[in-house]
């Protein structure tokens, strides 16, 4: 039976992304679904905490270690100089909640190009393995992250191209939708993480830059939505799939007839 959807078309891409979103949303409600989604929930925490740590490195500070707990929360410990500016501290705090959307947008963009499907999965697997060696210092991280990285490596190495693409889209949608999972956290000034009461990310930005935490939560959500929206617009664009216009040699004359010429005598 002939497929009603043309391979490589916008309709196919939309359908696959919708399927990935459905799996992300529905999987926890299915029998054993919570167990199947758990490694990927830990992966979104990894996105978040690595966002804090890598931002610290980018602004000239030190990334010490990453802790991930069984409930899916986590902490990135960074060594920040006493004389660091408030903007440096705010940037490190914002790097965490922005990271999952940034990674999700990048993976959605990569899913639009077949040549990037397997390399993107390899990069993810290698980055996770490297972080476990260098930064992760918690039993949950040691137990879950290497298995997740190995799974992504196997998909990149052996899986059919369709499975590689769907895995990439699944991870992209997972990262994109994490901003909804973190919605309440962003609008909370304090949170209990690892059994300790501490400032939330937006609470830390408020402490550094004084404007209320809910203002920074709205800014972070707007930036996240902008990144995801732009990546989806690109990935689903039909114009991107059209072949480039053929350029004629400079010495070829082109004659065009106006629409009304056929009625002229």
Buried (B, 14 or more C-beta within 10 A) or exposed (E): EEEEEEEEEBEEBBEBBEBBBEBBEEBEEEEEEEEEBBBBBBBBBBBBBBBBBBBBEEBEBEBEBBBBBEEEBBBBBBEBEEEBEEEBBBBBBBBBBBBBBBBBBBBBBBBBEEEBBBEBBBBBBBBBBEBBEEBBBBEBBEEBBBEBBEBBBEBBEEBEEEEBBBBBBBBBBBBBBBBEBBEEBBBBBEBEBEEEEEBBBBBBBBBBBEEEBBBBBBBBBEBBEEBBEEBBEBBBEEEEEEEEEEEEEEEEEEEEEEEEEEEEE
